[in-house]
Amino acid sequence: MTTHADCPMCRRWEDDSDLRIIELEHSRVVLNRDQFFPGYCLLFTRSHVTELFHLESGIRAGLMEEVSRVARALYDVFAPVKINYELLGNMVPHMHWHLVPRFASDPLWPRPIWAEPHDEVVLAPDEYPHRIQQIRKALS
């Protein structure tokens, strides 16, 4: 696994160890600390890579299965109207998806999650482990 010391995504597994959900063959998943969108997770490649086409086709296919598996778990736990899949990498050039359950009741619906600034929703300390466990259970 290749990592870059100056990449925040390469360090995220250690930096946000309290938000870890699961480590998969090609990726790692953490709960986003800001839960303005309930269930918002980040799935990032274990190795430092920036583009899908940089991956060998078998690894790319396996990674997309992992993205789908996590999205399905979020759908099962949170019952959203839609799951948003954001793969940008403009600000953090390390392949990562923002997997965001979306609800018709959310203030930005149906616009993108970055359509306008919002105040962060920080959960009570005991709520993070509970939410993480719900997602882990759905993944098993």
Z-matrix of the N, CA and C atoms (Angstrom, degrees):
N
C 1 1.452
C 2 1.526 1 108.73
N 3 1.327 2 115.87 1 126.03
C 4 1.460 3 119.77 2 178.03
C 5 1.521 4 109.62 3 -95.12
N 6 1.319 5 115.97 4 136.69
C 7 1.463 6 121.08 5 177.28
C 8 1.522 7 108.75 6 -133.53
N 9 1.301 8 114.97 7 162.61
C 10 1.459 9 121.71 8 177.57
C 11 1.521 10 107.37 9 -125.43
N 12 1.306 11 116.51 10 121.79
C 13 1.471 12 121.99 11 -175.60
C 14 1.524 13 113.07 12 -57.94
N 15 1.329 14 117.11 13 -29.29
C 16 1.461 15 119.72 14 -177.89
C 17 1.530 16 113.35 15 -91.51
N 18 1.328 17 117.44 16 4.00
C 19 1.470 18 121.24 17 -178.57
C 20 1.529 19 110.20 18 -93.22
N 21 1.339 20 117.29 19 120.22
C 22 1.466 21 119.17 20 -179.64
C 23 1.530 22 113.41 21 -63.66
N 24 1.321 23 117.83 22 -27.51
C 25 1.464 24 119.81 23 179.36
C 26 1.522 25 110.49 24 -75.91
N 27 1.330 26 117.30 25 -35.79
C 28 1.471 27 120.12 26 176.10
C 29 1.524 28 110.54 27 -62.89
N 30 1.336 29 117.10 28 -32.41
C 31 1.469 30 121.94 29 -178.47
C 32 1.528 31 113.01 30 -89.19
N 33 1.305 32 118.36 31 -11.29
C 34 1.469 33 121.47 32 -169.71
C 35 1.526 34 113.75 33 -60.71
N 36 1.330 35 117.33 34 -37.53
C 37 1.470 36 120.66 35 -178.63
C 38 1.519 37 110.31 36 -58.80
N 39 1.340 38 116.28 37 -38.62
C 40 1.462 39 120.70 38 177.93
C 41 1.527 40 111.31 39 -81.92
N 42 1.326 41 116.55 40 -44.03
C 43 1.465 42 120.90 41 -176.42
C 44 1.526 43 112.79 42 -63.44
N 45 1.337 44 116.58 43 -36.16
C 46 1.470 45 121.38 44 -178.62
C 47 1.526 46 110.46 45 -113.89
N 48 1.325 47 116.62 46 44.76
C 49 1.472 48 120.15 47 -175.42
C 50 1.529 49 112.16 48 -59.90
N 51 1.330 50 117.61 49 -26.11
C 52 1.470 51 120.65 50 178.68
C 53 1.528 52 112.38 51 -73.01
N 54 1.335 53 117.22 52 -12.21
C 55 1.467 54 121.62 53 -177.89
C 56 1.534 55 112.55 54 -107.92
N 57 1.325 56 116.58 55 6.84
C 58 1.464 57 120.14 56 -179.06
C 59 1.525 58 111.22 57 -62.42
N 60 1.327 59 114.69 58 135.40
C 61 1.469 60 120.49 59 174.80
C 62 1.519 61 109.99 60 -107.47
N 63 1.335 62 116.36 61 -55.43
C 64 1.465 63 119.25 62 -176.29
C 65 1.525 64 109.60 63 -160.24
N 66 1.331 65 113.50 64 148.63
C 67 1.458 66 120.65 65 171.93
C 68 1.521 67 106.34 66 -111.41
N 69 1.318 68 116.10 67 122.00
C 70 1.461 69 122.45 68 -178.44
C 71 1.528 70 109.13 69 -107.55
N 72 1.303 71 116.90 70 -178.66
C 73 1.467 72 120.26 71 -176.68
C 74 1.530 73 112.39 72 -60.46
N 75 1.337 74 116.89 73 -42.60
C 76 1.466 75 121.07 74 -175.15
C 77 1.524 76 114.07 75 -111.70
N 78 1.316 77 117.29 76 -9.55
C 79 1.456 78 119.50 77 -172.63
C 80 1.525 79 112.17 78 -147.39
N 81 1.313 80 113.16 79 170.11
C 82 1.463 81 121.81 80 173.92
C 83 1.519 82 107.09 81 -129.16
N 84 1.330 83 115.27 82 151.12
C 85 1.463 84 120.59 83 -176.96
C 86 1.517 85 109.45 84 -129.30
N 87 1.337 86 115.44 85 131.50
C 88 1.463 87 121.66 86 174.91
C 89 1.525 88 109.14 87 -128.84
N 90 1.315 89 114.48 88 150.61
C 91 1.456 90 120.48 89 172.06
C 92 1.517 91 107.25 90 -75.74
N 93 1.316 92 117.52 91 136.21
C 94 1.462 93 120.40 92 176.38
C 95 1.532 94 108.16 93 -71.16
N 96 1.321 95 116.93 94 135.41
C 97 1.460 96 119.82 95 -178.86
C 98 1.536 97 110.84 96 -61.07
N 99 1.332 98 116.59 97 -39.82
C 100 1.463 99 120.93 98 176.82
C 101 1.532 100 108.13 99 -79.08
N 102 1.312 101 116.52 100 112.71
C 103 1.468 102 121.71 101 -178.62
C 104 1.530 103 111.76 102 -106.30
N 105 1.338 104 116.89 103 33.57
C 106 1.462 105 121.33 104 172.38
C 107 1.531 106 109.52 105 -52.30
N 108 1.335 107 115.33 106 -39.15
C 109 1.463 108 122.24 107 172.61
C 110 1.526 109 106.04 108 -103.94
N 111 1.326 110 118.64 109 103.96
C 112 1.463 111 121.07 110 -174.94
C 113 1.533 112 112.51 111 -55.84
N 114 1.326 113 114.90 112 127.29
C 115 1.453 114 120.91 113 179.53
C 116 1.517 115 114.85 114 92.14
N 117 1.314 116 118.05 115 -1.40
C 118 1.466 117 122.95 116 -179.26
C 119 1.525 118 109.63 117 -55.22
N 120 1.329 119 115.42 118 121.18
C 121 1.463 120 122.23 119 -179.64
C 122 1.517 121 111.02 120 -125.55
N 123 1.314 122 114.89 121 161.39
C 124 1.457 123 122.40 122 171.58
C 125 1.524 124 108.13 123 -118.40
N 126 1.322 125 116.15 124 129.25
C 127 1.453 126 122.65 125 174.36
C 128 1.514 127 105.89 126 -115.60
N 129 1.334 128 117.25 127 122.90
C 130 1.465 129 120.21 128 -177.46
C 131 1.517 130 110.46 129 -132.22
N 132 1.328 131 114.75 130 149.67
C 133 1.458 132 120.03 131 -178.94
C 134 1.516 133 110.15 132 -65.90
N 135 1.318 134 115.18 133 144.57
C 136 1.466 135 121.05 134 178.98
C 137 1.515 136 110.83 135 -67.80
N 138 1.316 137 117.58 136 -33.23
C 139 1.462 138 120.56 137 177.46
C 140 1.528 139 109.47 138 -100.79
N 141 1.309 140 114.95 139 153.93
C 142 1.463 141 120.24 140 -179.21
C 143 1.522 142 109.31 141 -77.52
N 144 1.310 143 115.15 142 107.06
C 145 1.464 144 122.29 143 178.84
C 146 1.520 145 106.54 144 -144.12
N 147 1.326 146 117.16 145 150.51
C 148 1.468 147 119.08 146 -175.34
C 149 1.527 148 114.61 147 -109.82
N 150 1.321 149 117.97 148 -24.81
C 151 1.468 150 119.84 149 -174.52
C 152 1.524 151 111.53 150 -129.88
N 153 1.322 152 116.18 151 146.45
C 154 1.467 153 120.68 152 176.67
C 155 1.520 154 111.86 153 -57.58
N 156 1.331 155 117.22 154 -39.23
C 157 1.464 156 120.00 155 -177.26
C 158 1.529 157 112.77 156 -71.89
N 159 1.329 158 118.03 157 -8.39
C 160 1.463 159 120.99 158 173.88
C 161 1.533 160 111.43 159 -75.89
N 162 1.314 161 116.61 160 -15.77
C 163 1.464 162 121.19 161 -177.56
C 164 1.526 163 110.92 162 -91.73
N 165 1.319 164 115.99 163 143.85
C 166 1.461 165 121.55 164 172.51
C 167 1.530 166 106.96 165 -62.78
N 168 1.311 167 117.30 166 147.28
C 169 1.463 168 121.03 167 -171.06
C 170 1.526 169 113.83 168 -56.85
N 171 1.323 170 118.95 169 -37.85
C 172 1.463 171 121.04 170 179.57
C 173 1.523 172 111.89 171 -66.49
N 174 1.330 173 116.59 172 -40.21
C 175 1.470 174 120.76 173 177.59
C 176 1.528 175 109.53 174 -67.76
N 177 1.324 176 116.28 175 -41.76
C 178 1.466 177 120.90 176 178.48
C 179 1.533 178 110.31 177 -59.98
N 180 1.320 179 117.06 178 -43.96
C 181 1.469 180 120.86 179 179.11
C 182 1.529 181 110.33 180 -64.19
N 183 1.333 182 116.77 181 -42.55
C 184 1.459 183 120.30 182 178.27
C 185 1.520 184 111.94 183 -63.57
N 186 1.314 185 116.62 184 -39.99
C 187 1.465 186 121.28 185 178.05
C 188 1.527 187 110.96 186 -63.30
N 189 1.320 188 116.98 187 -42.32
C 190 1.469 189 119.62 188 179.48
C 191 1.526 190 111.29 189 -66.53
N 192 1.326 191 117.28 190 -31.90
C 193 1.467 192 120.19 191 174.12
C 194 1.523 193 110.19 192 -65.00
N 195 1.331 194 117.29 193 -39.09
C 196 1.462 195 120.71 194 178.18
C 197 1.525 196 111.07 195 -65.79
N 198 1.327 197 117.09 196 -42.29
C 199 1.475 198 120.83 197 176.51
C 200 1.531 199 109.10 198 -58.17
N 201 1.322 200 116.72 199 -46.30
C 202 1.465 201 121.26 200 -179.10
C 203 1.523 202 111.82 201 -65.04
N 204 1.325 203 116.69 202 -39.12
C 205 1.471 204 121.22 203 179.95
C 206 1.529 205 110.84 204 -63.20
N 207 1.323 206 116.71 205 -44.43
C 208 1.461 207 120.50 206 179.70
C 209 1.527 208 110.07 207 -68.71
N 210 1.319 209 117.65 208 -41.29
C 211 1.469 210 120.52 209 178.32
C 212 1.529 211 110.08 210 -60.27
N 213 1.319 212 117.19 211 -41.60
C 214 1.465 213 121.09 212 179.14
C 215 1.534 214 110.62 213 -63.03
N 216 1.326 215 116.79 214 -41.10
C 217 1.466 216 120.52 215 178.75
C 218 1.532 217 110.18 216 -63.27
N 219 1.325 218 117.16 217 -42.53
C 220 1.467 219 120.51 218 178.53
C 221 1.529 220 110.35 219 -63.48
N 222 1.321 221 115.85 220 -39.40
C 223 1.470 222 120.74 221 178.08
C 224 1.529 223 110.46 222 -63.43
N 225 1.316 224 116.38 223 -43.21
C 226 1.463 225 120.82 224 -179.19
C 227 1.531 226 112.03 225 -66.55
N 228 1.327 227 117.30 226 -38.05
C 229 1.471 228 121.13 227 -177.47
C 230 1.526 229 112.20 228 -78.03
N 231 1.330 230 117.22 229 -43.94
C 232 1.467 231 120.34 230 -170.23
C 233 1.524 232 114.67 231 -103.20
N 234 1.330 233 118.54 232 -12.54
C 235 1.469 234 123.69 233 179.17
C 236 1.532 235 112.61 234 49.63
N 237 1.342 236 117.60 235 54.01
C 238 1.460 237 120.09 236 179.46
C 239 1.527 238 111.84 237 -77.69
N 240 1.323 239 115.38 238 169.30
C 241 1.461 240 121.42 239 172.25
C 242 1.524 241 109.07 240 -71.93
N 243 1.342 242 116.30 241 -35.39
C 244 1.468 243 122.06 242 -174.51
C 245 1.516 244 109.41 243 -155.46
N 246 1.321 245 116.25 244 149.74
C 247 1.465 246 121.70 245 169.67
C 248 1.531 247 106.44 246 -102.75
N 249 1.331 248 117.28 247 128.45
C 250 1.467 249 121.16 248 173.15
C 251 1.518 250 108.37 249 -93.95
N 252 1.327 251 115.25 250 137.77
C 253 1.458 252 123.55 251 177.89
C 254 1.529 253 106.57 252 -117.76
N 255 1.307 254 117.36 253 110.46
C 256 1.462 255 121.15 254 179.67
C 257 1.517 256 109.04 255 -111.79
N 258 1.321 257 117.30 256 118.89
C 259 1.460 258 123.28 257 176.29
C 260 1.520 259 105.96 258 -127.48
N 261 1.327 260 116.29 259 95.80
C 262 1.455 261 120.17 260 -176.05
C 263 1.525 262 110.88 261 -113.25
N 264 1.321 263 117.18 262 -73.38
C 265 1.460 264 120.71 263 178.14
C 266 1.509 265 115.03 264 82.21
N 267 1.318 266 117.62 265 11.72
C 268 1.467 267 119.53 266 179.23
C 269 1.523 268 111.56 267 -70.06
N 270 1.322 269 117.03 268 -41.08
C 271 1.464 270 121.19 269 -177.88
C 272 1.524 271 111.84 270 -90.23
N 273 1.321 272 117.60 271 -34.40
C 274 1.465 273 122.40 272 177.71
C 275 1.528 274 106.46 273 -124.26
N 276 1.336 275 117.47 274 97.17
C 277 1.465 276 120.70 275 -175.76
C 278 1.535 277 112.75 276 -76.92
N 279 1.313 278 114.58 277 66.76
C 280 1.462 279 123.49 278 173.84
C 281 1.523 280 104.04 279 -144.46
N 282 1.316 281 117.30 280 126.89
C 283 1.458 282 120.02 281 -173.13
C 284 1.523 283 111.04 282 -58.19
N 285 1.331 284 114.24 283 120.63
C 286 1.467 285 120.38 284 178.26
C 287 1.521 286 109.30 285 -154.88
N 288 1.307 287 114.53 286 146.76
C 289 1.454 288 121.83 287 177.30
C 290 1.522 289 108.78 288 -108.75
N 291 1.313 290 115.03 289 139.11
C 292 1.450 291 122.21 290 166.30
C 293 1.524 292 103.46 291 -93.87
N 294 1.317 293 117.22 292 113.20
C 295 1.469 294 122.49 293 178.90
C 296 1.518 295 106.51 294 -104.49
N 297 1.332 296 114.78 295 112.02
C 298 1.465 297 119.86 296 -167.38
C 299 1.525 298 111.00 297 -127.63
N 300 1.337 299 117.02 298 109.50
C 301 1.466 300 118.97 299 171.59
C 302 1.529 301 108.98 300 -63.83
N 303 1.323 302 115.86 301 133.24
C 304 1.474 303 120.07 302 -179.40
C 305 1.522 304 110.23 303 -121.09
N 306 1.311 305 114.20 304 144.23
C 307 1.458 306 122.50 305 -176.18
C 308 1.521 307 109.48 306 -127.70
N 309 1.320 308 117.40 307 145.04
C 310 1.462 309 120.92 308 177.56
C 311 1.523 310 111.08 309 -60.57
N 312 1.327 311 117.29 310 -21.82
C 313 1.465 312 121.52 311 -179.31
C 314 1.530 313 113.03 312 -85.59
N 315 1.362 314 118.40 313 -7.16
C 316 1.468 315 117.00 314 -178.18
C 317 1.535 316 109.94 315 -74.78
N 318 1.328 317 117.22 316 145.09
C 319 1.468 318 121.86 317 -172.38
C 320 1.527 319 114.70 318 -59.74
N 321 1.312 320 118.69 319 -22.08
C 322 1.467 321 120.68 320 -178.82
C 323 1.526 322 113.26 321 -100.62
N 324 1.323 323 116.98 322 -0.22
C 325 1.471 324 120.33 323 -178.91
C 326 1.516 325 110.30 324 -61.20
N 327 1.310 326 119.70 325 136.04
C 328 1.461 327 130.48 326 -0.73
C 329 1.534 328 112.77 327 -97.25
N 330 1.317 329 116.70 328 16.51
C 331 1.465 330 120.46 329 -176.31
C 332 1.535 331 111.78 330 -73.39
N 333 1.345 332 116.96 331 164.48
C 334 1.468 333 120.00 332 177.45
C 335 1.530 334 111.69 333 -59.99
N 336 1.323 335 116.13 334 156.29
C 337 1.462 336 120.35 335 -176.19
C 338 1.521 337 112.73 336 -63.63
N 339 1.327 338 117.54 337 -19.89
C 340 1.466 339 120.74 338 179.74
C 341 1.523 340 111.87 339 -101.43
N 342 1.331 341 118.00 340 17.20
C 343 1.469 342 121.30 341 -177.01
C 344 1.532 343 112.32 342 -61.54
N 345 1.312 344 116.28 343 -32.50
C 346 1.464 345 120.48 344 176.19
C 347 1.519 346 108.88 345 -156.43
N 348 1.329 347 116.46 346 154.70
C 349 1.471 348 119.00 347 179.96
C 350 1.529 349 111.13 348 -63.96
N 351 1.313 350 114.68 349 153.82
C 352 1.463 351 120.27 350 176.07
C 353 1.525 352 108.65 351 -143.96
N 354 1.308 353 116.26 352 157.18
C 355 1.455 354 120.26 353 174.66
C 356 1.521 355 108.47 354 -73.00
N 357 1.331 356 115.79 355 140.01
C 358 1.458 357 119.97 356 177.83
C 359 1.519 358 110.42 357 -66.17
N 360 1.320 359 115.35 358 144.66
C 361 1.454 360 120.92 359 172.18
C 362 1.525 361 106.79 360 -106.09
N 363 1.317 362 115.17 361 109.64
C 364 1.457 363 121.48 362 178.54
C 365 1.521 364 107.13 363 -102.28
N 366 1.323 365 115.15 364 124.56
C 367 1.456 366 120.47 365 -178.16
C 368 1.526 367 110.57 366 -77.54
N 369 1.317 368 116.15 367 161.59
C 370 1.465 369 120.71 368 171.60
C 371 1.526 370 107.04 369 -63.41
N 372 1.332 371 117.67 370 149.35
C 373 1.471 372 120.32 371 -175.55
C 374 1.531 373 114.80 372 -51.71
N 375 1.317 374 118.91 373 -35.40
C 376 1.465 375 120.63 374 -178.81
C 377 1.529 376 113.11 375 -80.07
N 378 1.334 377 117.28 376 -13.14
C 379 1.460 378 119.97 377 -179.24
C 380 1.526 379 112.68 378 -76.99
N 381 1.333 380 117.88 379 -30.79
C 382 1.469 381 120.09 380 179.24
C 383 1.526 382 111.72 381 -62.03
N 384 1.340 383 118.70 382 -52.49
C 385 1.476 384 118.11 383 179.14
C 386 1.530 385 112.87 384 -59.49
N 387 1.332 386 117.16 385 -36.05
C 388 1.458 387 120.52 386 178.89
C 389 1.530 388 110.71 387 -63.25
N 390 1.324 389 116.56 388 -46.83
C 391 1.468 390 121.19 389 -179.74
C 392 1.529 391 109.86 390 -64.74
N 393 1.314 392 117.26 391 -41.44
C 394 1.466 393 121.89 392 178.42
C 395 1.524 394 110.11 393 -60.78
N 396 1.326 395 117.26 394 -44.70
C 397 1.471 396 121.42 395 179.34
C 398 1.522 397 111.35 396 -62.21
N 399 1.325 398 117.47 397 -39.78
C 400 1.470 399 120.31 398 178.15
C 401 1.525 400 110.74 399 -59.67
N 402 1.313 401 116.17 400 -43.77
C 403 1.474 402 120.65 401 -178.97
C 404 1.518 403 109.85 402 -69.19
N 405 1.331 404 117.63 403 -43.90
C 406 1.475 405 120.78 404 178.02
C 407 1.531 406 110.96 405 -57.44
N 408 1.312 407 115.77 406 -43.88
C 409 1.469 408 120.14 407 -179.53
C 410 1.533 409 110.30 408 -60.84
N 411 1.314 410 116.46 409 -42.41
C 412 1.470 411 120.38 410 179.32
C 413 1.533 412 111.69 411 -67.64
N 414 1.317 413 116.84 412 -24.95
C 415 1.470 414 120.75 413 179.02
C 416 1.529 415 112.83 414 -80.21
N 417 1.330 416 116.53 415 -19.38
C 418 1.475 417 118.85 416 -175.30
C 419 1.520 418 112.38 417 -87.06
